Amino acid sequence: MKLINKFKSPNFNTRRYKKISFIIIHYTALESCEKAISYLCDKKNKVSCHFLISQNGDVYNLVNLQYRAWHAGMSFWNDQHDLNSISIGIELDYSFNKLNDKYSKKMINSLIILIKKIKNKYKINNLNVLGHSDIAPFRKKDPGSKFPWNKLQNENISFKPKIIKNIDHNIIIRWFKKNKITSLKKISLFIFGYIGYDTFGLNNYRKSYRQLLLAYQSHYLQKNVSGKIDKVTFEFLINHFLNKLLTKS
C-alpha cells in the first residue's frame, strides 16, 4: 500500500467529539482518480474525505485524521446524527457507469490494509464499518451492490451476521405480533431501526422503504437485491436481529 500525502483538501473543520468510532466507505462516481482528487480538493465543492484509493491501490491522504472531513453529509446510525464528527471517510476511485467500473484487486487489497490500520489504532468495532448507503439510504447508493463486502468480512474487518441454527423464527414473529407489530413491513422496520438504520426518514413511505431495503440488500444480500421484503430478506433480517440481540445480552 503506497501512501501519498501530496494533495490536501481545504474542506474540513473541527470534530465535535474526540472519539472516532466509524469507518464509512464511499465511491467517487467520477471518471478517474485525478478527477476525484481535483473535485475533493476544490474549496467550492465543500466535500472531502480522509482517504482516496485509486484503481492501482495508491492511497491518498487528503485530510488529517484529527479533523472532520465532509464525506457523510446528512446521515444517521444508531441515534448518531453527525457521522462526520466520529468517522473516517474512505473514497474509492469507482464509478458504475464509466471506465473505472470495477473494484480492482489492488484497490481492495489497499482498502483492507488501511481498514486494519485504522481499526487497530482507534479500536473500531466491525459493526461500525459501513457504507455511505447504510448511513444515508434515502440519498446515497455507494459503495453499491458490487462492492466486495465478503472480502472485508472474510478478513474479519466488517460485520457479517452469523446464521443462528435451531431457532424457530415463528416464535420471534409471534412475539412481534403479540406486541402489535403485525405486518412483515412493520417487523422489518422495527429490525432496521434496532440494527441502526434511519427509519425516521421515511417521508415518501413506499419509495423510502424500498430505498432502505436496497441499501440493506446491497450490503448483506448482494445476490438478492430486489428492493422487496421477500422471504430470503425477511429471514436474514430476523437472523441479523437475533445476532445483535444476543450480542447485547
N, C-alpha and C positions, 0 to 999 in steps of 0.2 A: 504494500500500500504506500503510494507516494503522496506525501502531504505537501501542499503548495500554499504558501502564505502571501503570494504576490499581490492578490486582489483583495480589496476590503470594501465592504458596503457601509455607507453612512447611515443606513436605515436601522437604527437600534436605539434603545433607551434603557433606563434602569429597571431591573426586575423588582416587582413588588415584594416578592418572597425570596428568601435566601436558598431554600431547598429546591433542588432540581429533581423532579420525580418522574418525568415522562420523556420518551423519545418519540417524535412524530415524523413519519415518513411521507414524502410527497413525490410527485413527478412535476417536471417543469412545464410540459406541454409546449415547449419551444423546439425549434428545429435543430439546435446544436448546443453544445456546452458553451461555446463562445457567445452565442446569443443570450444564453441564460446568465452568464457572468455579467454581460453588459446590462441586462434588464435588472438583475438583483442588486447591482452596484450603482444604479441610477437613482438619485435622490428623489426625483419627481414621481417615481413609481411607488414609493412608500411600501416596499415589500423586500424581504431579505430572508436569509436562513443562516444557520451556523456553518453548515457544510453542504457542498455540492459535489456529487460524484459523477465523473464522466463515463462514457461508454468504455474507455480503456482502463478504467479503475483509478484514475487520478482523483485525489480528494482535495478540494479547495476549501480552505477555512476562511469564510467571508466575514464572520462576526465572532468576536471573542466570546467564549462560553459564559463569562461572568455577566454579559449583557443580555437583554431581552430582544431577541430578533423578532421580526414581524412576519411570521410564516403561517400562523394558525388562523388569524382573523377572529371573527365571531365563532366561538367554539364552546363545547361543553363536554365534560366527562366526570361522572361520579360527584356531582354537585360542585365541581370546579368550573369556573367560567373563564378565567383569564389563563388559558393554557400557555400562552406565550411566556408568562412570567415563571412558569415552573417546568418548562420543557426545553429540549434541544431539537431544533428542526433540521432535517436532512432532506435535501432535494436530490432527485435522480434525473440525469440527463435522458429523459424518455418522453416520447410523445406517441400516442396511439395511432396517429394518422400521418406521420411524417417518416423520414428515413430512419430515425432513431427509435424505431417502434419495437425494440427487443430489450429485455433486461439481460444485458450481456453477462457472461460468466465472470469476467474481470470486475465489472461493476458490483455484482452481488458478493463476490469474494471480499472486495474492499469494504462493502457495507457491513458484512459480518464481522470483519476485524474491527471496524470503527465502533459498531454497537457494543462489542465485547469490552472495548476500552472504556467507553462511556458508562456502561452498566457497572463495571468494576469500580470506576472512580466515584460514581455517585450512588451506588447501591440501588439501582433502579430495578423494580420488580418486573418480571416478564409480562405481567398483566398490563403494564403501562408502556409497552412498546406497541404503538398504534399507528394506523394510517390516518391521513387527513380526513378521509370519508367517515372514519369512526367518530371523530370529534366534531364533524360538521356535515352530517349525512344529507342535509337538505340543500347544501350548497356545492359540495365537492364530491368528486368520484375517484380521486387519486389516493393510493397508487394503483387502483383498479384490479380487476379480476385476474389479470395476467401476472401480477406481482407474485413472486415465489415465496409466499408465507411459509410453505412447508420446509424450505431450506433454513429459514430462521428458527422454526420450531424444532427441526432436527438437530440444530446446534444448541438448543435449549436457551435461546435468547429472546423468544417471544412465547406467548401463552397458547397452548393447544389443549382444549378440554379433553380429559380422559373419558373413555367410554366406560360408564359405570354399569356393570352387569348385575343381573339378578335383582333388579328393581322394577317393580310394576309401575309403569308410567301412569296407568289409570288411577292409581292411588293419589298421585300428585294432581291429576286433573280433577278428581273428586274433591280434593282439598280446596282447589281454586273455586270450584262451583259452590261449595259449601260457604265460601266467603264472598259469594255473589260476583265472582269473576267468571262469567259463564261461557263466552264465545272464544274460539281459537284466537281471534284477533285481540280480544281483551287480555287473554292469558299471555299472548306473545308480547304485548305492550308492557305488561307488568314485568315480564322477564327482561326485556330490553332495558327498562329503567333500572332494574336490580343489577344487571350486568354493568351499567354505567352510561348507556346511551341517552341522548336527549329525547325524551318522549313528551316534553312540554312544547316542542316546536312544531307540533302537528296542526298547522293552520288550515291548509287545504288537506283535509283528513285522508282522502283516498290517495292523492298523489304523494303526500308526505310519508304515508305508511309504506307505500311501495318503495320510496327512496331509502327508507330505513331498512327495509328487507334487502334491497340491493346492496347497501353498504355492508350489512352483516354477511350476506352470502359471498360477496366479493372477497371478504377476509377469511371466512371459515368454511364455506361450502362452494368452492370455485368450480366444481363440476355441476352445480345446481343453481346457477344464477338466473333466477326467473322473476324475481320481484313478487313472488306469490308465497303465501303461507301453506305450502304443500306438506305432505306427510313427512318427507325427509327433513325439511327445515324445522318443522314443529318438534319432531323427536330429538333433533340435535339441540334445539333451544332448551328443551326440558333437561337434557343431559348437561348442557352448559350451566343452567340454573343450579342443578344439583352439585356440580363441581364447585361453584362459588359458595353455595350454601354450606357445604361440608367443609370447605376450606376455612370459612369464617367461624364455623363451630369449633 
